[in-house]
Amino acid sequence: PPGVVPIDSPWAVKPEEKLKYDAIFDSLSPVNGMLSGEKVKPVLLNSKLPVDVLGRVWELSDIDRDGMLDRDEFAVAMYLVYRALEKEPVPMSLPAPLVPPSKRKKPAV
Amino acid sequence: NHGFSMESPRFSSSTPSRKKNPFLDDDLADVQPSPINPFSAYFDKSEAPQSN
């Protein structure tokens, strides 16, 4: 049905981008595989994007709303910031292809 | 002492997510940019380094 993204559809974050984002993630000393806002914020500030834009990026990438970013959520955040630097607007809600495969829910049947 | 009801959750589930948004959190308003700058390539060409 329309609106349902196949759970195995490709992630918008390409494998080579993910490698780059993972390297940044690891350089920030994640704790238990998670980065706190205190660690992510200083890095995203370097993008020089307005704070309200970065705030939206955070809202979209903290998919499970625990106030932390794991490796996949961080990749979403980085993806959105890089797109914003390319002058693409940050979406108001997370596009389905950007939801990491690890976070996708099986459609209710 | 049974004066307290244990029914209420310790944390309200209606806590706005903004509380956890480091960009909208006053407690983190003074965060300084990190030396880790994965975006520097976007500025190298357009912005001279600030020597002051």
Backbone of each chain as nested JSON, in Angstrom:
{
  "chains": [
    {"id": "A", "residues": [
      {"number": 1, "name": "PRO", "atoms": {"N": [0.829, -1.214, 0.0], "CA": [0.0, 0.0, 0.0], "C": [0.859, 1.258, 0.0]}},
      {"number": 2, "name": "PRO", "atoms": {"N": [0.357, 2.351, -0.491], "CA": [1.153, 3.578, -0.532], "C": [1.517, 4.041, 0.868]}},
      {"number": 3, "name": "GLY", "atoms": {"N": [2.679, 4.656, 0.978], "CA": [3.101, 5.184, 2.264], "C": [3.909, 4.201, 3.079]}},
      {"number": 4, "name": "VAL", "atoms": {"N": [3.89, 2.956, 2.702], "CA": [4.671, 1.976, 3.438], "C": [5.976, 1.717, 2.691]}},
      {"number": 5, "name": "VAL", "atoms": {"N": [7.073, 1.953, 3.393], "CA": [8.377, 1.733, 2.778], "C": [8.797, 0.292, 3.046]}},
      {"number": 6, "name": "PRO", "atoms": {"N": [9.179, -0.404, 2.011], "CA": [9.648, -1.772, 2.242], "C": [10.794, -1.774, 3.233]}},
      {"number": 7, "name": "ILE", "atoms": {"N": [10.761, -2.7, 4.142], "CA": [11.728, -2.703, 5.23], "C": [13.144, -2.931, 4.715]}},
      {"number": 8, "name": "ASP", "atoms": {"N": [13.251, -3.515, 3.535], "CA": [14.583, -3.792, 3.007], "C": [14.989, -2.796, 1.927]}},
      {"number": 9, "name": "SER", "atoms": {"N": [14.249, -1.693, 1.797], "CA": [14.65, -0.697, 0.807], "C": [15.956, -0.051, 1.253]}},
      {"number": 10, "name": "PRO", "atoms": {"N": [16.758, 0.399, 0.28], "CA": [18.085, 0.912, 0.651], "C": [17.997, 2.165, 1.504]}},
      {"number": 11, "name": "TRP", "atoms": {"N": [18.972, 2.295, 2.38], "CA": [19.073, 3.452, 3.25], "C": [19.626, 4.617, 2.435]}},
      {"number": 12, "name": "ALA", "atoms": {"N": [19.128, 5.817, 2.722], "CA": [19.593, 6.997, 1.988], "C": [21.067, 7.281, 2.275]}},
      {"number": 13, "name": "VAL", "atoms": {"N": [21.549, 6.854, 3.455], "CA": [22.964, 7.038, 3.78], "C": [23.758, 5.934, 3.087]}},
      {"number": 14, "name": "LYS", "atoms": {"N": [24.579, 6.339, 2.14], "CA": [25.322, 5.355, 1.345], "C": [26.444, 4.735, 2.176]}},
      {"number": 15, "name": "PRO", "atoms": {"N": [26.826, 3.491, 1.817], "CA": [27.868, 2.804, 2.614], "C": [29.148, 3.614, 2.76]}},
      {"number": 16, "name": "GLU", "atoms": {"N": [29.566, 4.306, 1.686], "CA": [30.825, 5.06, 1.811], "C": [30.643, 6.272, 2.725]}},
      {"number": 17, "name": "GLU", "atoms": {"N": [29.439, 6.846, 2.708], "CA": [29.175, 7.946, 3.649], "C": [29.152, 7.42, 5.084]}},
      {"number": 18, "name": "LYS", "atoms": {"N": [28.523, 6.265, 5.253], "CA": [28.412, 5.676, 6.595], "C": [29.8, 5.43, 7.186]}},
      {"number": 19, "name": "LEU", "atoms": {"N": [30.738, 4.984, 6.343], "CA": [32.104, 4.76, 6.834], "C": [32.691, 6.055, 7.374]}},
      {"number": 20, "name": "LYS", "atoms": {"N": [32.455, 7.12, 6.638], "CA": [32.994, 8.42, 7.049], "C": [32.34, 8.869, 8.362]}},
      {"number": 21, "name": "TYR", "atoms": {"N": [31.02, 8.721, 8.435], "CA": [30.311, 9.16, 9.633], "C": [30.677, 8.282, 10.84]}},
      {"number": 22, "name": "ASP", "atoms": {"N": [30.88, 7.0, 10.582], "CA": [31.281, 6.1, 11.673], "C": [32.633, 6.518, 12.252]}},
      {"number": 23, "name": "ALA", "atoms": {"N": [33.528, 6.945, 11.364], "CA": [34.858, 7.355, 11.833], "C": [34.729, 8.577, 12.743]}},
      {"number": 24, "name": "ILE", "atoms": {"N": [33.863, 9.503, 12.359], "CA": [33.648, 10.687, 13.195], "C": [33.012, 10.27, 14.514]}},
      {"number": 25, "name": "PHE", "atoms": {"N": [32.015, 9.4, 14.419], "CA": [31.328, 8.888, 15.613], "C": [32.338, 8.299, 16.596]}},
      {"number": 26, "name": "ASP", "atoms": {"N": [33.213, 7.447, 16.075], "CA": [34.18, 6.792, 16.96], "C": [35.169, 7.787, 17.555]}},
      {"number": 27, "name": "SER", "atoms": {"N": [35.484, 8.843, 16.8], "CA": [36.456, 9.813, 17.302], "C": [35.883, 10.625, 18.451]}},
      {"number": 28, "name": "LEU", "atoms": {"N": [34.562, 10.544, 18.66], "CA": [33.926, 11.311, 19.731], "C": [33.775, 10.492, 21.011]}},
      {"number": 29, "name": "SER", "atoms": {"N": [34.426, 9.337, 21.076], "CA": [34.41, 8.496, 22.269], "C": [32.991, 8.158, 22.732]}},
      {"number": 30, "name": "PRO", "atoms": {"N": [32.242, 7.441, 21.929], "CA": [30.894, 7.056, 22.364], "C": [30.942, 6.169, 23.598]}},
      {"number": 31, "name": "VAL", "atoms": {"N": [29.931, 6.297, 24.446], "CA": [29.803, 5.47, 25.638], "C": [28.696, 4.452, 25.374]}},
      {"number": 32, "name": "ASN", "atoms": {"N": [29.026, 3.189, 25.482], "CA": [28.064, 2.123, 25.193], "C": [27.421, 2.292, 23.819]}},
      {"number": 33, "name": "GLY", "atoms": {"N": [28.218, 2.791, 22.88], "CA": [27.707, 2.935, 21.525], "C": [26.771, 4.11, 21.329]}},
      {"number": 34, "name": "MET", "atoms": {"N": [26.769, 5.016, 22.295], "CA": [25.882, 6.171, 22.198], "C": [26.673, 7.457, 22.425]}},
      {"number": 35, "name": "LEU", "atoms": {"N": [26.246, 8.51, 21.728], "CA": [26.816, 9.831, 21.957], "C": [25.754, 10.738, 22.563]}},
      {"number": 36, "name": "SER", "atoms": {"N": [26.137, 11.44, 23.609], "CA": [25.203, 12.379, 24.231], "C": [25.149, 13.67, 23.423]}},
      {"number": 37, "name": "GLY", "atoms": {"N": [24.133, 14.448, 23.698], "CA": [24.003, 15.745, 23.046], "C": [25.2, 16.64, 23.307]}},
      {"number": 38, "name": "GLU", "atoms": {"N": [25.774, 16.501, 24.508], "CA": [26.939, 17.32, 24.836], "C": [28.111, 17.055, 23.896]}},
      {"number": 39, "name": "LYS", "atoms": {"N": [28.19, 15.822, 23.407], "CA": [29.292, 15.491, 22.511], "C": [28.955, 15.799, 21.056]}},
      {"number": 40, "name": "VAL", "atoms": {"N": [27.694, 15.648, 20.714], "CA": [27.3, 15.84, 19.319], "C": [27.18, 17.33, 18.989]}},
      {"number": 41, "name": "LYS", "atoms": {"N": [26.648, 18.077, 19.941], "CA": [26.392, 19.488, 19.656], "C": [27.639, 20.257, 19.202]}},
      {"number": 42, "name": "PRO", "atoms": {"N": [28.785, 20.13, 19.923], "CA": [29.952, 20.911, 19.507], "C": [30.397, 20.603, 18.084]}},
      {"number": 43, "name": "VAL", "atoms": {"N": [30.204, 19.349, 17.672], "CA": [30.624, 18.984, 16.322], "C": [29.675, 19.586, 15.293]}},
      {"number": 44, "name": "LEU", "atoms": {"N": [28.394, 19.486, 15.558], "CA": [27.432, 20.016, 14.591], "C": [27.492, 21.544, 14.53]}},
      {"number": 45, "name": "LEU", "atoms": {"N": [27.884, 22.171, 15.645], "CA": [28.021, 23.633, 15.63], "C": [29.045, 24.072, 14.594]}},
      {"number": 46, "name": "ASN", "atoms": {"N": [30.019, 23.216, 14.332], "CA": [31.042, 23.56, 13.353], "C": [30.485, 23.704, 11.947]}},
      {"number": 47, "name": "SER", "atoms": {"N": [29.301, 23.21, 11.741], "CA": [28.684, 23.382, 10.423], "C": [28.25, 24.826, 10.196]}},
      {"number": 48, "name": "LYS", "atoms": {"N": [28.18, 25.586, 11.292], "CA": [27.767, 26.992, 11.247], "C": [26.328, 27.159, 10.766]}},
      {"number": 49, "name": "LEU", "atoms": {"N": [25.573, 26.11, 10.845], "CA": [24.146, 26.224, 10.547], "C": [23.449, 26.86, 11.748]}},
      {"number": 50, "name": "PRO", "atoms": {"N": [22.321, 27.537, 11.509], "CA": [21.588, 28.137, 12.633], "C": [21.156, 27.066, 13.635]}},
      {"number": 51, "name": "VAL", "atoms": {"N": [21.106, 27.475, 14.903], "CA": [20.782, 26.527, 15.963], "C": [19.394, 25.909, 15.775]}},
      {"number": 52, "name": "ASP", "atoms": {"N": [18.461, 26.68, 15.222], "CA": [17.132, 26.092, 15.045], "C": [17.152, 25.001, 13.981]}},
      {"number": 53, "name": "VAL", "atoms": {"N": [18.018, 25.17, 12.988], "CA": [18.162, 24.122, 11.974], "C": [18.802, 22.878, 12.596]}},
      {"number": 54, "name": "LEU", "atoms": {"N": [19.846, 23.102, 13.387], "CA": [20.508, 21.967, 14.039], "C": [19.571, 21.293, 15.04]}},
      {"number": 55, "name": "GLY", "atoms": {"N": [18.741, 22.097, 15.696], "CA": [17.766, 21.522, 16.609], "C": [16.802, 20.598, 15.874]}},
      {"number": 56, "name": "ARG", "atoms": {"N": [16.42, 21.003, 14.674], "CA": [15.524, 20.166, 13.88], "C": [16.252, 18.89, 13.439]}},
      {"number": 57, "name": "VAL", "atoms": {"N": [17.51, 19.052, 13.054], "CA": [18.305, 17.877, 12.678], "C": [18.331, 16.88, 13.831]}},
      {"number": 58, "name": "TRP", "atoms": {"N": [18.521, 17.407, 15.057], "CA": [18.559, 16.518, 16.223], "C": [17.21, 15.817, 16.404]}},
      {"number": 59, "name": "GLU", "atoms": {"N": [16.132, 16.584, 16.313], "CA": [14.802, 15.991, 16.491], "C": [14.59, 14.848, 15.505]}},
      {"number": 60, "name": "LEU", "atoms": {"N": [15.049, 15.063, 14.265], "CA": [14.826, 14.051, 13.24], "C": [15.73, 12.842, 13.435]}},
      {"number": 61, "name": "SER", "atoms": {"N": [16.943, 13.075, 13.935], "CA": [17.876, 11.948, 13.997], "C": [17.784, 11.165, 15.303]}},
      {"number": 62, "name": "ASP", "atoms": {"N": [17.294, 11.787, 16.376], "CA": [17.126, 11.033, 17.623], "C": [15.824, 10.237, 17.52]}},
      {"number": 63, "name": "ILE", "atoms": {"N": [15.902, 9.181, 16.739], "CA": [14.684, 8.483, 16.327], "C": [13.97, 7.845, 17.513]}},
      {"number": 64, "name": "ASP", "atoms": {"N": [14.727, 7.284, 18.461], "CA": [14.053, 6.661, 19.604], "C": [13.893, 7.626, 20.778]}},
      {"number": 65, "name": "ARG", "atoms": {"N": [14.265, 8.898, 20.562], "CA": [13.952, 9.96, 21.529], "C": [14.52, 9.689, 22.924]}},
      {"number": 66, "name": "ASP", "atoms": {"N": [15.736, 9.154, 22.948], "CA": [16.332, 8.91, 24.261], "C": [17.352, 9.982, 24.613]}},
      {"number": 67, "name": "GLY", "atoms": {"N": [17.456, 11.005, 23.794], "CA": [18.387, 12.077, 24.096], "C": [19.832, 11.75, 23.755]}},
      {"number": 68, "name": "MET", "atoms": {"N": [20.022, 10.609, 23.105], "CA": [21.359, 10.186, 22.689], "C": [21.293, 9.747, 21.223]}},
      {"number": 69, "name": "LEU", "atoms": {"N": [22.452, 9.783, 20.572], "CA": [22.511, 9.279, 19.205], "C": [23.38, 8.031, 19.163]}},
      {"number": 70, "name": "ASP", "atoms": {"N": [22.84, 6.963, 18.607], "CA": [23.704, 5.81, 18.361], "C": [24.337, 5.983, 16.984]}},
      {"number": 71, "name": "ARG", "atoms": {"N": [25.097, 4.98, 16.572], "CA": [25.862, 5.073, 15.334], "C": [24.97, 5.398, 14.122]}},
      {"number": 72, "name": "ASP", "atoms": {"N": [23.843, 4.752, 14.035], "CA": [22.968, 4.972, 12.882], "C": [22.269, 6.328, 12.953]}},
      {"number": 73, "name": "GLU", "atoms": {"N": [21.843, 6.69, 14.157], "CA": [21.187, 7.993, 14.314], "C": [22.169, 9.128, 14.025]}},
      {"number": 74, "name": "PHE", "atoms": {"N": [23.407, 8.945, 14.459], "CA": [24.43, 9.95, 14.2], "C": [24.653, 10.104, 12.693]}},
      {"number": 75, "name": "ALA", "atoms": {"N": [24.631, 8.991, 11.984], "CA": [24.8, 9.051, 10.527], "C": [23.671, 9.849, 9.883]}},
      {"number": 76, "name": "VAL", "atoms": {"N": [22.457, 9.694, 10.412], "CA": [21.315, 10.464, 9.898], "C": [21.562, 11.952, 10.142]}},
      {"number": 77, "name": "ALA", "atoms": {"N": [22.03, 12.275, 11.36], "CA": [22.293, 13.677, 11.688], "C": [23.347, 14.263, 10.751]}},
      {"number": 78, "name": "MET", "atoms": {"N": [24.423, 13.516, 10.549], "CA": [25.491, 14.003, 9.674], "C": [24.985, 14.169, 8.242]}},
      {"number": 79, "name": "TYR", "atoms": {"N": [24.193, 13.199, 7.813], "CA": [23.63, 13.258, 6.462], "C": [22.824, 14.542, 6.289]}},
      {"number": 80, "name": "LEU", "atoms": {"N": [21.977, 14.837, 7.27], "CA": [21.109, 16.017, 7.169], "C": [21.932, 17.307, 7.19]}},
      {"number": 81, "name": "VAL", "atoms": {"N": [22.978, 17.328, 8.024], "CA": [23.795, 18.541, 8.106], "C": [24.547, 18.759, 6.789]}},
      {"number": 82, "name": "TYR", "atoms": {"N": [25.083, 17.675, 6.239], "CA": [25.792, 17.841, 4.962], "C": [24.835, 18.291, 3.862]}},
      {"number": 83, "name": "ARG", "atoms": {"N": [23.616, 17.756, 3.876], "CA": [22.656, 18.191, 2.859], "C": [22.307, 19.666, 3.067]}},
      {"number": 84, "name": "ALA", "atoms": {"N": [22.184, 20.063, 4.329], "CA": [21.866, 21.468, 4.608], "C": [22.991, 22.377, 4.109]}},
      {"number": 85, "name": "LEU", "atoms": {"N": [24.227, 21.899, 4.24], "CA": [25.359, 22.69, 3.749], "C": [25.336, 22.785, 2.223]}},
      {"number": 86, "name": "GLU", "atoms": {"N": [24.693, 21.817, 1.604], "CA": [24.515, 21.864, 0.144], "C": [23.279, 22.658, -0.231]}},
      {"number": 87, "name": "LYS", "atoms": {"N": [22.745, 23.376, 0.743], "CA": [21.591, 24.26, 0.541], "C": [20.276, 23.504, 0.363]}},
      {"number": 88, "name": "GLU", "atoms": {"N": [20.268, 22.245, 0.75], "CA": [18.994, 21.531, 0.731], "C": [18.289, 21.762, 2.058]}},
      {"number": 89, "name": "PRO", "atoms": {"N": [17.006, 22.07, 2.023], "CA": [16.301, 22.309, 3.284], "C": [16.211, 21.046, 4.128]}},
      {"number": 90, "name": "VAL", "atoms": {"N": [16.278, 21.235, 5.441], "CA": [16.09, 20.111, 6.351], "C": [14.592, 19.799, 6.403]}},
      {"number": 91, "name": "PRO", "atoms": {"N": [14.218, 18.547, 6.16], "CA": [12.779, 18.223, 6.137], "C": [12.148, 18.387, 7.516]}},
      {"number": 92, "name": "MET", "atoms": {"N": [10.836, 18.562, 7.539], "CA": [10.124, 18.709, 8.798], "C": [9.946, 17.361, 9.494]}},
      {"number": 93, "name": "SER", "atoms": {"N": [9.875, 16.315, 8.718], "CA": [9.812, 14.978, 9.306], "C": [10.777, 14.082, 8.547]}},
      {"number": 94, "name": "LEU", "atoms": {"N": [11.204, 13.026, 9.211], "CA": [12.254, 12.199, 8.638], "C": [11.706, 11.397, 7.451]}},
      {"number": 95, "name": "PRO", "atoms": {"N": [12.287, 11.6, 6.27], "CA": [11.825, 10.815, 5.118], "C": [12.076, 9.328, 5.353]}},
      {"number": 96, "name": "ALA", "atoms": {"N": [11.145, 8.516, 4.94], "CA": [11.238, 7.083, 5.211], "C": [12.562, 6.456, 4.759]}},
      {"number": 97, "name": "PRO", "atoms": {"N": [13.084, 6.839, 3.596], "CA": [14.359, 6.21, 3.186], "C": [15.52, 6.557, 4.103]}},
      {"number": 98, "name": "LEU", "atoms": {"N": [15.346, 7.599, 4.924], "CA": [16.424, 7.998, 5.83], "C": [16.366, 7.249, 7.163]}},
      {"number": 99, "name": "VAL", "atoms": {"N": [15.259, 6.572, 7.417], "CA": [15.174, 5.797, 8.658], "C": [16.148, 4.625, 8.552]}},
      {"number": 100, "name": "PRO", "atoms": {"N": [17.096, 4.526, 9.497], "CA": [18.066, 3.428, 9.411], "C": [17.348, 2.08, 9.409]}},
      {"number": 101, "name": "PRO", "atoms": {"N": [17.832, 1.145, 8.596], "CA": [17.18, -0.179, 8.565], "C": [17.018, -0.781, 9.954]}},
      {"number": 102, "name": "SER", "atoms": {"N": [17.96, -0.48, 10.867], "CA": [17.877, -1.042, 12.213], "C": [16.712, -0.458, 13.012]}},
      {"number": 103, "name": "LYS", "atoms": {"N": [16.16, 0.672, 12.56], "CA": [15.092, 1.337, 13.311], "C": [13.726, 1.142, 12.664]}},
      {"number": 104, "name": "ARG", "atoms": {"N": [13.718, 0.483, 11.528], "CA": [12.438, 0.374, 10.823], "C": [11.548, -0.646, 11.497]}},
      {"number": 105, "name": "LYS", "atoms": {"N": [10.29, -0.282, 11.538], "CA": [9.326, -1.205, 12.128], "C": [8.677, -2.006, 11.02]}},
      {"number": 106, "name": "LYS", "atoms": {"N": [8.478, -3.231, 11.321], "CA": [7.727, -4.037, 10.361], "C": [6.308, -3.502, 10.3]}},
      {"number": 107, "name": "PRO", "atoms": {"N": [5.78, -3.353, 9.1], "CA": [4.412, -2.839, 9.014], "C": [3.436, -3.759, 9.741]}},
      {"number": 108, "name": "ALA", "atoms": {"N": [2.527, -3.131, 10.468], "CA": [1.524, -3.925, 11.176], "C": [0.614, -4.603, 10.158]}},
      {"number": 109, "name": "VAL", "atoms": {"N": [0.38, -5.865, 10.345], "CA": [-0.455, -6.598, 9.395], "C": [-1.767, -6.972, 10.076]}}
    ]},
    {"id": "B", "residues": [
      {"number": 1, "name": "ASN", "atoms": {"N": [5.275, 3.028, 55.877], "CA": [4.659, 4.286, 55.476], "C": [4.032, 4.131, 54.097]}},
      {"number": 2, "name": "HIS", "atoms": {"N": [2.706, 4.113, 54.099], "CA": [1.998, 3.939, 52.824], "C": [1.344, 5.229, 52.39]}},
      {"number": 3, "name": "GLY", "atoms": {"N": [1.885, 6.329, 52.84], "CA": [1.306, 7.617, 52.523], "C": [1.47, 8.02, 51.065]}},
      {"number": 4, "name": "PHE", "atoms": {"N": [2.395, 7.358, 50.392], "CA": [2.625, 7.754, 49.006], "C": [2.036, 6.726, 48.058]}},
      {"number": 5, "name": "SER", "atoms": {"N": [1.382, 7.223, 47.075], "CA": [0.864, 6.328, 46.043], "C": [2.013, 5.932, 45.115]}},
      {"number": 6, "name": "MET", "atoms": {"N": [2.06, 4.682, 44.793], "CA": [3.103, 4.238, 43.873], "C": [2.591, 4.195, 42.433]}},
      {"number": 7, "name": "GLU", "atoms": {"N": [1.435, 4.732, 42.248], "CA": [0.86, 4.608, 40.912], "C": [1.449, 5.589, 39.912]}},
      {"number": 8, "name": "SER", "atoms": {"N": [1.844, 6.754, 40.414], "CA": [2.317, 7.738, 39.447], "C": [3.717, 7.367, 38.974]}},
      {"number": 9, "name": "PRO", "atoms": {"N": [3.941, 7.472, 37.691], "CA": [5.272, 7.141, 37.165], "C": [6.298, 8.147, 37.67]}},
      {"number": 10, "name": "ARG", "atoms": {"N": [7.517, 7.676, 37.799], "CA": [8.562, 8.54, 38.327], "C": [8.81, 9.719, 37.392]}},
      {"number": 11, "name": "PHE", "atoms": {"N": [8.74, 9.455, 36.095], "CA": [8.917, 10.533, 35.132], "C": [7.646, 10.659, 34.307]}},
      {"number": 12, "name": "SER", "atoms": {"N": [7.247, 11.889, 34.143], "CA": [6.067, 12.096, 33.322], "C": [6.369, 11.697, 31.885]}},
      {"number": 13, "name": "SER", "atoms": {"N": [5.473, 10.955, 31.291], "CA": [5.693, 10.548, 29.91], "C": [5.418, 11.694, 28.951]}},
      {"number": 14, "name": "SER", "atoms": {"N": [4.89, 12.782, 29.484], "CA": [4.586, 13.905, 28.603], "C": [5.74, 14.898, 28.549]}},
      {"number": 15, "name": "THR", "atoms": {"N": [6.873, 14.541, 29.134], "CA": [8.028, 15.417, 29.057], "C": [8.335, 15.715, 27.596]}},
      {"number": 16, "name": "PRO", "atoms": {"N": [8.365, 16.983, 27.244], "CA": [8.602, 17.29, 25.833], "C": [9.985, 16.839, 25.396]}},
      {"number": 17, "name": "SER", "atoms": {"N": [10.06, 16.369, 24.172], "CA": [11.341, 15.883, 23.667], "C": [12.355, 17.019, 23.601]}},
      {"number": 18, "name": "ARG", "atoms": {"N": [11.864, 18.241, 23.551], "CA": [12.781, 19.37, 23.473], "C": [13.723, 19.413, 24.67]}},
      {"number": 19, "name": "LYS", "atoms": {"N": [13.25, 18.861, 25.78], "CA": [14.113, 18.817, 26.955], "C": [15.411, 18.094, 26.653]}},
      {"number": 20, "name": "LYS", "atoms": {"N": [15.343, 17.163, 25.752], "CA": [16.521, 16.358, 25.451], "C": [17.247, 16.85, 24.214]}},
      {"number": 21, "name": "ASN", "atoms": {"N": [16.765, 17.952, 23.665], "CA": [17.402, 18.453, 22.459], "C": [18.536, 19.396, 22.856]}},
      {"number": 22, "name": "PRO", "atoms": {"N": [19.769, 18.98, 22.623], "CA": [20.9, 19.784, 23.105], "C": [20.979, 21.158, 22.451]}},
      {"number": 23, "name": "PHE", "atoms": {"N": [20.298, 21.31, 21.332], "CA": [20.353, 22.598, 20.655], "C": [19.298, 23.563, 21.176]}},
      {"number": 24, "name": "LEU", "atoms": {"N": [18.345, 23.035, 21.91], "CA": [17.277, 23.886, 22.442], "C": [17.309, 23.882, 23.963]}},
      {"number": 25, "name": "ASP", "atoms": {"N": [18.403, 23.369, 24.521], "CA": [18.512, 23.207, 25.965], "C": [19.404, 24.31, 26.527]}},
      {"number": 26, "name": "ASP", "atoms": {"N": [18.851, 25.106, 27.401], "CA": [19.623, 26.225, 27.946], "C": [20.87, 25.767, 28.692]}},
      {"number": 27, "name": "ASP", "atoms": {"N": [20.801, 24.552, 29.259], "CA": [21.954, 24.06, 30.003], "C": [23.175, 23.875, 29.098]}},
      {"number": 28, "name": "LEU", "atoms": {"N": [22.902, 23.689, 27.824], "CA": [24.004, 23.458, 26.889], "C": [24.222, 24.664, 25.982]}},
      {"number": 29, "name": "ALA", "atoms": {"N": [23.738, 25.809, 26.424], "CA": [23.819, 27.002, 25.576], "C": [25.253, 27.485, 25.405]}},
      {"number": 30, "name": "ASP", "atoms": {"N": [26.096, 27.143, 26.348], "CA": [27.46, 27.657, 26.312], "C": [28.456, 26.695, 25.681]}},
      {"number": 31, "name": "VAL", "atoms": {"N": [27.951, 25.649, 25.075], "CA": [28.842, 24.665, 24.466], "C": [29.661, 25.331, 23.361]}},
      {"number": 32, "name": "GLN", "atoms": {"N": [30.942, 25.067, 23.402], "CA": [31.83, 25.63, 22.401], "C": [31.998, 24.642, 21.248]}},
      {"number": 33, "name": "PRO", "atoms": {"N": [32.251, 25.154, 20.045], "CA": [32.483, 24.242, 18.922], "C": [33.636, 23.295, 19.206]}},
      {"number": 34, "name": "SER", "atoms": {"N": [33.529, 22.106, 18.652], "CA": [34.528, 21.077, 18.874], "C": [35.711, 21.276, 17.939]}},
      {"number": 35, "name": "PRO", "atoms": {"N": [36.908, 20.846, 18.365], "CA": [38.033, 20.851, 17.427], "C": [37.826, 19.86, 16.287]}},
      {"number": 36, "name": "ILE", "atoms": {"N": [36.933, 18.906, 16.507], "CA": [36.617, 17.97, 15.433], "C": [35.631, 18.645, 14.499]}},
      {"number": 37, "name": "ASN", "atoms": {"N": [36.103, 18.947, 13.299], "CA": [35.238, 19.661, 12.374], "C": [35.156, 18.926, 11.041]}},
      {"number": 38, "name": "PRO", "atoms": {"N": [34.154, 18.078, 10.906], "CA": [34.033, 17.332, 9.643], "C": [33.514, 18.192, 8.502]}},
      {"number": 39, "name": "PHE", "atoms": {"N": [33.204, 19.448, 8.795], "CA": [32.614, 20.296, 7.767], "C": [33.603, 21.339, 7.251]}},
      {"number": 40, "name": "SER", "atoms": {"N": [34.859, 21.245, 7.699], "CA": [35.805, 22.315, 7.396], "C": [35.971, 22.501, 5.894]}},
      {"number": 41, "name": "ALA", "atoms": {"N": [35.781, 21.417, 5.142], "CA": [35.964, 21.527, 3.694], "C": [34.994, 22.528, 3.086]}},
      {"number": 42, "name": "TYR", "atoms": {"N": [33.862, 22.721, 3.771], "CA": [32.871, 23.654, 3.239], "C": [33.279, 25.101, 3.459]}},
      {"number": 43, "name": "PHE", "atoms": {"N": [34.236, 25.308, 4.346], "CA": [34.587, 26.683, 4.681], "C": [35.974, 27.058, 4.201]}},
      {"number": 44, "name": "ASP", "atoms": {"N": [36.808, 26.062, 3.951], "CA": [38.187, 26.349, 3.567], "C": [38.245, 27.278, 2.367]}},
      {"number": 45, "name": "LYS", "atoms": {"N": [37.347, 27.016, 1.413], "CA": [37.452, 27.753, 0.164], "C": [36.812, 29.13, 0.255]}},
      {"number": 46, "name": "SER", "atoms": {"N": [35.859, 29.266, 1.171], "CA": [35.081, 30.498, 1.164], "C": [35.43, 31.422, 2.323]}},
      {"number": 47, "name": "GLU", "atoms": {"N": [36.19, 30.941, 3.26], "CA": [36.373, 31.734, 4.473], "C": [37.84, 31.685, 4.908]}},
      {"number": 48, "name": "ALA", "atoms": {"N": [38.438, 32.838, 5.057], "CA": [39.821, 32.871, 5.519], "C": [39.859, 32.54, 7.001]}},
      {"number": 49, "name": "PRO", "atoms": {"N": [40.908, 31.865, 7.427], "CA": [41.005, 31.577, 8.863], "C": [41.095, 32.862, 9.666]}},
      {"number": 50, "name": "GLN", "atoms": {"N": [40.449, 32.838, 10.798], "CA": [40.452, 34.037, 11.623], "C": [41.672, 34.011, 12.531]}},
      {"number": 51, "name": "SER", "atoms": {"N": [42.517, 35.007, 12.394], "CA": [43.75, 35.01, 13.161], "C": [43.582, 35.763, 14.466]}},
      {"number": 52, "name": "ASN", "atoms": {"N": [42.424, 36.212, 14.742], "CA": [42.209, 36.982, 15.957], "C": [41.272, 36.243, 16.883]}}
    ]}
  ]
}
